[in-house]
Amino acid sequence: MKTFKSLTGWAASIVFCISMFHLPAFAQEKPTLSDAEVASVAVVANQIDINYAKLAKEKSKNADVLKFAETMASDHKAVIDQAVALVTKLGVTPKDNAVSKQLLSDADKTMKTLRTKSGRAFDKAYIDNEVAYHKAVISAVEGLLIPESENAELKALLQSIVPALNAHLEHAQMVQKQFSGK
Amino acid sequence: MRTAKTIFPIVVFLAGIILYLPVNFTTAPIAKPQTHVVEIKQMKFNPAELTVNKGDTVVFVNKDVLRHDATETTGKSWKSPALASGQSWKVVATKSASYYCSFHPVMKGKIIVK
């Protein structure tokens, strides 16, 4: 039991360390973003999770993983629709920037790694990444995007998605439990 | 003429009593079923715990942007369809039940039938 517990502890620390290095876009020095750039980061961050979900729907046969991926695809699409409706109303065109580009290039690498895996190894890698990704996105939304938003409606929209991101994180952690320690 | 004039109000009065009484007697002993609203907002069922009388109606209203549902936990009793933003669904409470959102299983609620 002791060995098992310490192994799980080690595994958790390794996953944590990997996720810290794996998501440098959010960890670097805080950039300055215009509302158009905040909107771009928000759309890109949601689209990335939709892409992960699409891959999971192709590759996984696990019912819990599939159900989770389905929710991710649907919820993040709803958030994008909301963001697009708002920027259209405000007359803002989302603008590429260092943060959104970094997010995309990191996601590209993660997608490549995920594509090499299958079966249980894929399910575990997908869910581990979802836990790490949602943690990173929550801290980016709270620590960067909300403070950087000047427009009150854009700020309010970002604040309103935090509870959903937290629910996604808890859901991912729930699914992750079935893959831990084995 | 005089007799008709005096009798008319009495007839109206008696008719009123006859019509009113049966209604009053049949409904008085049973509590009227009530309707309760559970709002789904910011990834929470509100109120998360609701106490009702047997036969009351519980209406789930989705005030979130995301789709949700209300699924009785054992999976044997009731389940709402997927509720898009602004949609609602109702169930008549016959016994206590725990429920959750099948899209977001961390969202939970409880209906307690007295």
Interface residues (C-beta under 8 A of the other chain):
Chain A: K67 E70 T71 S74 D75 A78 V79 Q82 S160 P163 A164 N166 A167 H168 E170 H171 M174
Chain B: Q42 M43 K44 D64 V65 L66 R67 S85 S102 F103 H104 P105 V106 M107
